[in-house]
């Protein structure tokens, strides 16, 4: 199997390491510092699923998707970039030879809601698949990814009704590479399950600068998460979508009983982004809930507060770093 991993951040390196280990031909599209590191020192994976060191001769790295060679057909492009980069990535991929090949399937390994619509504007929707990932990846160095938590198998499916048999081989290789994955016909339900999980934990953990488990230990933060989940359920239903639970109450029972304990020690990706001075994906999480609420006339005060607080933190934290760098 020939796979392009578009984006060599934590998720891209983690999924790419599985595919290389399972014998796939992998090409990473990476930024300059990451490209240099991977080409010189290779790829390292540590954490929950064991230690792995992959030498540079086991994979290829390029700086642009347009640089991917056309010597043999690419089976999959795995989009592993931040959700706010989706429009630019979709445009770049649509002009590349690999993106124009109808036989190549595009799989979005991204957070939030709305990424599929961006790519479906430029590609036949049945070529675009979504992956739901509830595995914690942390990039320790440009070529080193650490697997910190794992709550469930990676799920891959189609929001456009495409046959999921097309992604079964991909899921099988990821599993053979060390992280459980499976094709599913219920990816919409899986994505909204993750939206519920992410909206409850990611922004609140980022604003309060605590690990996930601390949020479940406090009645005050639990009350906030309960309201967030209720709003997500309301707008999800209003928009005609479904998930695996029939109410916010049943979701919260699973959330506090199973999901949160499994990721108790995890620091949210949003907190990691704020700490590093990077833009967050708040607009694809809480922001997407607010947008759907406005579209369908449903109030979302708690998700709106989370969106606005994280946006404020982005501005303040970046301003403080800019001042510090001049002193």
Secondary structure, 3 states (H helix, E strand, C coil): CEEEEECCCHHHHHHHHHHHHCCCEEEEECCHHHHHHHHHHCEEEEECCCCEEECHHHCEEECCHHHCCCCCCCCEEEECCCHHHHHHHHHHHHHCHHHHCCCCEEEECCCCCCHHHHHHCCCCHHHEEEEECCEEEEEEECCEEEEEEECCCEEEECCCCCCHHHHHHHHHHHHHCCCCEEECCCHHHHHHHHHHHHHHHHHHHHHHCCCHHHHHHCHHHHHHHHHHHHHHHHHHHHCCCCCCCCCHHHHHHHHHHHHHHHCCCCCCHHHHHHHHCCCCCHHHCHHHHHHHHHHHCCCCHHHHHHHHHHHHHHHHHHHHHHHHHHC
